[in-house]
Structures are given as C-alpha cells and as structure tokens.
Amino acid sequence: MAGIKALVGLSFGGAIGLMFLMLACSLPNYNSYWPLFVLIFYVLSPLPHCIARRCTEETDTASSACREFTLFLTTGIVISGFGLPLILARAEVIEWGACGLVLTGNAVIFVTIFAFFLIFGRSDDFGWQPW
C-alpha cells in the first residue's frame, strides 16, 4: 500500500509541474509555446541512469566509472533544462514571467523524477525492479 501512495504522490507532483509549464505557454500575457522544448529534457534525464543500471551491476562499496559518467550526463541534462528558459528569456523570445513559471515547473518535475528513482530504484518487494 505504501508503494501505491508513493506512486499517487509522484503523479500529483508531475501534474503540478506540467501545470506550471502549461501556464507558462498558454497564459494570454505570454502566449508562446517555446517553453515546451523543456519536455525533451524531462524525457532525456532518466535515460542515462536506466541505461547504466542495465549495463552494470549495483555495488555499494565503490563508485564505478560508468556510474560517475551517468551522473555527469544526468547533471548536464538537468542543467540544460534549467538553462533553456533562461536563454529564451534573455533573447526575449519568451517573457520573464513565463521563464519563472517554467523554472518552477522544472524544479517540481526534476524533484519528482529524482524521488521516483529514490523510492522505486532500490530492490524491494514492490515489483518495479524489472522495469
């Protein structure tokens, strides 16, 4: 039952983050759909971790080069997700208010993705391990 509550909480967090992103795109003051390109970073951010988890076995004693490279790629993707709205706002493609909404949505979505891997990433009896 705890896994279901966590999954519902994570889906609520994802919905709130996407709501901020949609508000940044569709409010009449902003009316620009350029911030939707951040969705690419939402999809790309968990990929290095998932690929590395399939290729290497999990060891708690030491850090491997594959794991460090995975963290480096994930960090670059997340920072790019925060940097894109700032660059678009600086270039005056989007308004600064829309940039603030996108950055808020980014924070919520990336924390939700991180929480998903914290909750369901360890080996337990829930059954998300084969994914």
MDAnalysis code that builds the backbone (N, CA, C; Angstrom):
import MDAnalysis as mda
import numpy as np

u = mda.Universe.empty(393, n_residues=131, atom_resindex=np.repeat(np.arange(131), 3), trajectory=True)
u.add_TopologyAttr("name", ["N", "CA", "C"] * 131)
u.add_TopologyAttr("resid", np.arange(1, 132))
u.add_TopologyAttr("resname", ["MET", "ALA", "GLY", "ILE", "LYS", "ALA", "LEU", "VAL", "GLY", "LEU", "SER", "PHE", "GLY", "GLY", "ALA", "ILE", "GLY", "LEU", "MET", "PHE", "LEU", "MET", "LEU", "ALA", "CYS", "SER", "LEU", "PRO", "ASN", "TYR", "ASN", "SER", "TYR", "TRP", "PRO", "LEU", "PHE", "VAL", "LEU", "ILE", "PHE", "TYR", "VAL", "LEU", "SER", "PRO", "LEU", "PRO", "HIS", "CYS", "ILE", "ALA", "ARG", "ARG", "CYS", "THR", "GLU", "GLU", "THR", "ASP", "THR", "ALA", "SER", "SER", "ALA", "CYS", "ARG", "GLU", "PHE", "THR", "LEU", "PHE", "LEU", "THR", "THR", "GLY", "ILE", "VAL", "ILE", "SER", "GLY", "PHE", "GLY", "LEU", "PRO", "LEU", "ILE", "LEU", "ALA", "ARG", "ALA", "GLU", "VAL", "ILE", "GLU", "TRP", "GLY", "ALA", "CYS", "GLY", "LEU", "VAL", "LEU", "THR", "GLY", "ASN", "ALA", "VAL", "ILE", "PHE", "VAL", "THR", "ILE", "PHE", "ALA", "PHE", "PHE", "LEU", "ILE", "PHE", "GLY", "ARG", "SER", "ASP", "ASP", "PHE", "GLY", "TRP", "GLN", "PRO", "TRP"])
u.atoms.positions = np.array([
    [0.805, -1.189, 0.000],
    [0.000, 0.000, 0.000],
    [0.854, 1.261, 0.000],
    [2.049, 1.163, 0.600],
    [2.930, 2.328, 0.625],
    [3.418, 2.671, -0.780],
    [3.590, 1.637, -1.624],
    [4.020, 1.894, -2.995],
    [2.966, 2.615, -3.802],
    [1.699, 2.300, -3.559],
    [0.608, 2.966, -4.269],
    [0.515, 4.424, -3.850],
    [0.673, 4.690, -2.536],
    [0.643, 6.073, -2.052],
    [1.793, 6.874, -2.642],
    [2.970, 6.269, -2.722],
    [4.113, 6.961, -3.312],
    [3.877, 7.242, -4.791],
    [3.303, 6.281, -5.492],
    [3.034, 6.473, -6.911],
    [1.999, 7.570, -7.148],
    [0.979, 7.625, -6.307],
    [-0.025, 8.686, -6.424],
    [0.603, 10.041, -6.110],
    [1.446, 10.099, -5.101],
    [2.132, 11.352, -4.775],
    [3.051, 11.814, -5.889],
    [3.764, 10.880, -6.497],
    [4.652, 11.234, -7.603],
    [3.869, 11.707, -8.824],
    [2.743, 11.076, -9.098],
    [1.939, 11.520, -10.236],
    [1.326, 12.894, -9.970],
    [0.976, 13.179, -8.722],
    [0.479, 14.502, -8.371],
    [1.574, 15.552, -8.566],
    [2.793, 15.227, -8.151],
    [3.917, 16.151, -8.354],
    [4.184, 16.399, -9.828],
    [4.113, 15.349, -10.638],
    [4.302, 15.525, -12.074],
    [3.220, 16.375, -12.696],
    [1.988, 16.210, -12.238],
    [0.883, 17.011, -12.766],
    [1.035, 18.477, -12.389],
    [1.491, 18.747, -11.179],
    [1.706, 20.139, -10.760],
    [2.825, 20.773, -11.586],
    [3.903, 20.043, -11.812],
    [4.997, 20.574, -12.627],
    [4.574, 20.858, -14.054],
    [3.815, 19.950, -14.639],
    [3.329, 20.171, -16.001],
    [2.307, 21.303, -16.060],
    [1.569, 21.513, -14.975],
    [0.638, 22.636, -14.934],
    [1.392, 23.958, -15.013],
    [2.500, 24.071, -14.289],
    [3.300, 25.294, -14.369],
    [3.842, 25.497, -15.780],
    [4.268, 24.420, -16.421],
    [4.778, 24.523, -17.784],
    [3.681, 24.964, -18.750],
    [2.506, 24.399, -18.608],
    [1.393, 24.786, -19.489],
    [0.936, 26.217, -19.232],
    [0.984, 26.654, -17.978],
    [0.649, 28.048, -17.686],
    [1.640, 28.994, -18.334],
    [2.907, 28.613, -18.347],
    [3.917, 29.461, -18.981],
    [3.697, 29.566, -20.482],
    [3.091, 28.554, -21.062],
    [2.869, 28.569, -22.506],
    [1.547, 29.223, -22.891],
    [0.513, 29.019, -22.108],
    [-0.818, 29.354, -22.595],
    [-1.472, 30.567, -21.955],
    [-0.874, 31.174, -20.964],
    [-1.477, 32.389, -20.420],
    [-1.465, 33.495, -21.472],
    [-2.510, 34.318, -21.515],
    [-2.597, 35.342, -22.568],
    [-1.450, 36.352, -22.549],
    [-0.872, 36.578, -21.377],
    [0.244, 37.530, -21.313],
    [1.492, 36.996, -22.006],
    [1.682, 35.685, -22.003],
    [2.901, 35.080, -22.543],
    [2.662, 34.546, -23.947],
    [1.666, 33.702, -24.134],
    [1.202, 33.227, -25.437],
    [2.329, 32.785, -26.371],
    [3.231, 31.972, -25.857],
    [4.325, 31.439, -26.657],
    [4.564, 29.994, -26.232],
    [4.705, 29.131, -27.203],
    [4.872, 27.718, -26.893],
    [6.326, 27.253, -26.964],
    [7.257, 28.175, -26.995],
    [8.672, 27.816, -26.982],
    [9.095, 27.083, -25.708],
    [8.520, 27.373, -24.543],
    [8.951, 26.629, -23.343],
    [8.657, 25.136, -23.380],
    [7.826, 24.685, -24.306],
    [7.537, 23.254, -24.380],
    [8.757, 22.423, -24.792],
    [9.794, 23.072, -25.308],
    [11.009, 22.332, -25.650],
    [11.694, 21.749, -24.419],
    [11.298, 22.193, -23.233],
    [11.845, 21.640, -21.998],
    [11.391, 20.191, -21.807],
    [10.312, 19.806, -22.436],
    [9.831, 18.420, -22.341],
    [10.884, 17.420, -22.813],
    [11.720, 17.837, -23.753],
    [12.798, 16.969, -24.238],
    [13.732, 16.600, -23.083],
    [14.026, 17.563, -22.214],
    [14.924, 17.296, -21.094],
    [14.261, 16.425, -20.036],
    [12.927, 16.515, -19.907],
    [12.221, 15.637, -18.982],
    [12.336, 14.182, -19.429],
    [12.297, 13.962, -20.722],
    [12.395, 12.603, -21.253],
    [13.836, 12.101, -21.191],
    [14.796, 12.980, -21.462],
    [16.196, 12.569, -21.512],
    [16.836, 12.361, -20.143],
    [16.332, 13.022, -19.109],
    [17.024, 12.985, -17.814],
    [17.105, 11.591, -17.178],
    [16.094, 10.742, -17.234],
    [16.281, 9.421, -16.610],
    [16.989, 8.402, -17.499],
    [17.178, 8.694, -18.775],
    [17.756, 7.702, -19.688],
    [19.165, 7.245, -19.321],
    [20.105, 8.140, -18.984],
    [21.448, 7.631, -18.643],
    [21.439, 6.687, -17.442],
    [20.624, 7.003, -16.453],
    [20.556, 6.130, -15.274],
    [19.970, 4.764, -15.624],
    [18.935, 4.760, -16.431],
    [18.308, 3.482, -16.814],
    [19.244, 2.628, -17.660],
    [19.963, 3.255, -18.574],
    [20.905, 2.514, -19.416],
    [22.061, 1.971, -18.578],
    [22.597, 2.797, -17.682],
    [23.726, 2.354, -16.863],
    [23.307, 1.267, -15.882],
    [22.084, 1.310, -15.397],
    [21.619, 0.287, -14.473],
    [21.498, -1.060, -15.175],
    [21.159, -1.043, -16.454],
    [21.072, -2.290, -17.220],
    [22.455, -2.851, -17.540],
    [23.440, -1.970, -17.731],
    [24.773, -2.417, -18.159],
    [25.659, -2.860, -17.011],
    [25.489, -2.274, -15.839],
    [26.373, -2.604, -14.722],
    [25.550, -3.131, -13.570],
    [26.218, -3.865, -12.704],
    [25.544, -4.342, -11.506],
    [25.770, -3.340, -10.381],
    [24.829, -3.280, -9.479],
    [24.848, -2.303, -8.399],
    [25.790, -2.763, -7.292],
    [26.814, -1.962, -6.995],
    [27.717, -2.262, -5.892],
    [27.736, -1.061, -4.969],
    [27.662, -1.322, -3.679],
    [27.641, -0.243, -2.705],
    [29.028, 0.110, -2.190],
    [30.029, -0.697, -2.495],
    [31.343, -0.482, -1.906],
    [32.094, 0.663, -2.570],
    [32.061, 0.734, -3.882],
    [32.840, 1.765, -4.570],
    [32.036, 2.306, -5.735],
    [32.470, 3.445, -6.207],
    [31.812, 4.075, -7.340],
    [32.536, 3.683, -8.619],
    [31.780, 3.329, -9.634],
    [32.394, 2.923, -10.884],
    [32.445, 4.093, -11.854],
    [33.242, 3.942, -12.880],
    [33.364, 5.000, -13.879],
    [32.063, 5.171, -14.649],
    [31.363, 4.082, -14.884],
    [30.087, 4.154, -15.591],
    [29.061, 4.933, -14.780],
    [29.042, 4.698, -13.485],
    [28.106, 5.421, -12.611],
    [28.436, 6.907, -12.559],
    [29.706, 7.247, -12.469],
    [30.113, 8.652, -12.446],
    [29.779, 9.346, -13.767],
    [29.990, 8.661, -14.874],
    [29.658, 9.241, -16.175],
    [28.149, 9.423, -16.318],
    [27.388, 8.488, -15.778],
    [25.931, 8.604, -15.780],
    [25.487, 9.826, -14.994],
    [26.066, 10.031, -13.824],
    [25.729, 11.213, -13.033],
    [26.127, 12.503, -13.750],
    [27.248, 12.477, -14.442],
    [27.687, 13.641, -15.201],
    [26.704, 13.966, -16.327],
    [26.276, 12.952, -17.066],
    [25.316, 13.181, -18.159],
    [23.970, 13.666, -17.629],
    [23.511, 13.065, -16.548],
    [22.233, 13.468, -15.972],
    [22.291, 14.903, -15.462],
    [23.394, 15.268, -14.831],
    [23.556, 16.643, -14.357],
    [23.564, 17.625, -15.514],
    [24.231, 17.279, -16.598],
    [24.244, 18.149, -17.776],
    [22.861, 18.325, -18.379],
    [22.082, 17.265, -18.400],
    [20.719, 17.342, -18.947],
    [19.838, 18.207, -18.062],
    [19.944, 18.040, -16.752],
    [19.119, 18.821, -15.830],
    [19.507, 20.298, -15.885],
    [20.781, 20.597, -15.919],
    [21.212, 21.996, -16.011],
    [20.777, 22.605, -17.340],
    [20.802, 21.835, -18.404],
    [20.309, 22.330, -19.692],
    [18.809, 22.607, -19.639],
    [18.080, 21.791, -18.894],
    [16.650, 22.024, -18.725],
    [16.367, 23.327, -18.005],
    [17.223, 23.703, -17.068],
    [17.063, 24.986, -16.393],
    [17.635, 26.140, -17.212],
    [18.621, 25.853, -18.046],
    [19.255, 26.917, -18.820],
    [18.470, 27.355, -20.036],
    [17.725, 26.443, -20.649],
    [16.980, 26.796, -21.865],
    [15.975, 27.923, -21.644],
    [15.144, 27.890, -20.596],
    [14.226, 29.017, -20.407],
    [14.938, 30.333, -20.113],
    [16.065, 30.253, -19.419],
    [16.820, 31.474, -19.151],
    [17.374, 32.079, -20.432],
    [17.865, 31.233, -21.324],
    [18.383, 31.726, -22.595],
    [17.260, 32.289, -23.454],
    [16.108, 31.607, -23.461],
    [14.970, 32.107, -24.233],
    [14.475, 33.437, -23.682],
    [14.480, 33.608, -22.373],
    [14.048, 34.877, -21.788],
    [15.068, 35.972, -22.041],
    [16.338, 35.653, -21.984],
    [17.394, 36.653, -22.229],
    [17.375, 37.116, -23.676],
    [17.031, 36.203, -24.593],
    [16.944, 36.555, -26.012],
    [15.604, 37.192, -26.357],
    [14.749, 37.383, -25.355],
    [13.431, 37.991, -25.495],
    [12.503, 37.199, -26.416],
    [12.685, 35.890, -26.434],
    [11.771, 35.011, -27.159],
    [10.541, 34.749, -26.294],
    [10.752, 34.589, -24.978],
    [9.652, 34.435, -24.030],
    [9.773, 35.534, -22.979],
    [8.693, 35.768, -22.258],
    [8.690, 36.770, -21.190],
    [9.368, 36.199, -19.946],
    [9.819, 37.088, -19.064],
    [10.474, 36.651, -17.845],
    [9.498, 35.966, -16.892],
    [8.236, 36.347, -16.919],
    [7.238, 35.664, -16.099],
    [7.051, 34.218, -16.530],
    [7.043, 34.005, -17.838],
    [6.961, 32.636, -18.359],
    [8.206, 31.849, -17.979],
    [9.339, 32.513, -17.977],
    [10.583, 31.848, -17.574],
    [10.498, 31.405, -16.119],
    [9.945, 32.250, -15.266],
    [9.781, 31.880, -13.863],
    [8.849, 30.700, -13.678],
    [7.763, 30.671, -14.450],
    [6.848, 29.536, -14.365],
    [7.508, 28.250, -14.851],
    [8.288, 28.340, -15.917],
    [8.979, 27.150, -16.438],
    [10.021, 26.669, -15.442],
    [10.752, 27.582, -14.817],
    [11.750, 27.172, -13.830],
    [11.096, 26.523, -12.616],
    [9.937, 27.020, -12.200],
    [9.209, 26.392, -11.105],
    [8.744, 24.993, -11.505],
    [8.207, 24.873, -12.709],
    [7.800, 23.561, -13.205],
    [8.973, 22.606, -13.330],
    [10.121, 23.124, -13.777],
    [11.326, 22.288, -13.867],
    [11.723, 21.748, -12.503],
    [11.719, 22.621, -11.504],
    [12.110, 22.179, -10.163],
    [11.180, 21.077, -9.670],
    [9.887, 21.247, -9.876],
    [8.930, 20.243, -9.404],
    [9.097, 18.927, -10.173],
    [9.241, 19.003, -11.487],
    [9.355, 17.780, -12.299],
    [10.659, 17.036, -12.001],
    [11.774, 17.758, -11.927],
    [13.044, 17.075, -11.688],
    [13.121, 16.495, -10.278],
    [12.515, 17.151, -9.301],
    [12.447, 16.568, -7.955],
    [11.561, 15.322, -7.977],
    [10.493, 15.351, -8.758],
    [9.617, 14.184, -8.878],
    [10.351, 13.014, -9.530],
    [11.114, 13.289, -10.577],
    [11.890, 12.223, -11.230],
    [12.932, 11.658, -10.266],
    [13.602, 12.536, -9.519],
    [14.592, 12.095, -8.537],
    [13.936, 11.252, -7.447],
    [12.767, 11.691, -6.981],
    [12.056, 10.933, -5.944],
    [11.604, 9.575, -6.465],
    [11.223, 9.502, -7.736],
    [10.841, 8.211, -8.304],
    [11.994, 7.217, -8.224],
    [13.193, 7.668, -8.597],
    [14.333, 6.751, -8.562],
    [14.774, 6.461, -7.135],
    [14.538, 7.373, -6.206],
    [14.845, 7.077, -4.811],
    [13.883, 6.037, -4.239],
    [12.610, 6.184, -4.550],
    [11.607, 5.290, -3.978],
    [11.612, 3.925, -4.648],
    [11.607, 3.904, -5.972],
    [11.467, 2.645, -6.691],
    [12.787, 2.104, -7.231],
    [13.896, 2.773, -6.992],
    [15.177, 2.337, -7.513],
    [15.842, 1.249, -6.700],
    [15.531, 1.183, -5.432],
    [16.156, 0.143, -4.600],
    [15.387, -1.167, -4.773],
    [16.061, -2.254, -4.467],
    [15.409, -3.556, -4.640],
    [14.540, -3.859, -3.427],
    [13.244, -3.885, -3.644],
    [12.304, -4.212, -2.585],
    [11.224, -5.118, -3.152],
    [10.184, -5.339, -2.420],
    [9.150, -6.293, -2.810],
    [8.075, -5.691, -3.701],
    [8.203, -4.447, -4.104],
    [7.103, -3.799, -4.810],
    [6.929, -4.315, -6.229],
    [8.012, -4.512, -6.947],
    [7.895, -5.079, -8.284],
    [8.220, -4.132, -9.425],
    [8.811, -2.984, -9.148],
    [9.200, -2.083, -10.240],
    [10.608, -2.402, -10.733],
    [11.282, -3.330, -10.088],
    [12.661, -3.643, -10.448],
    [12.819, -4.148, -11.879],
    [11.919, -4.958, -12.438],
    [12.122, -5.414, -13.820],
    [12.052, -4.289, -14.849],
    [11.483, -3.147, -14.512],
    [11.373, -2.054, -15.475],
    [12.735, -1.494, -15.693],
])
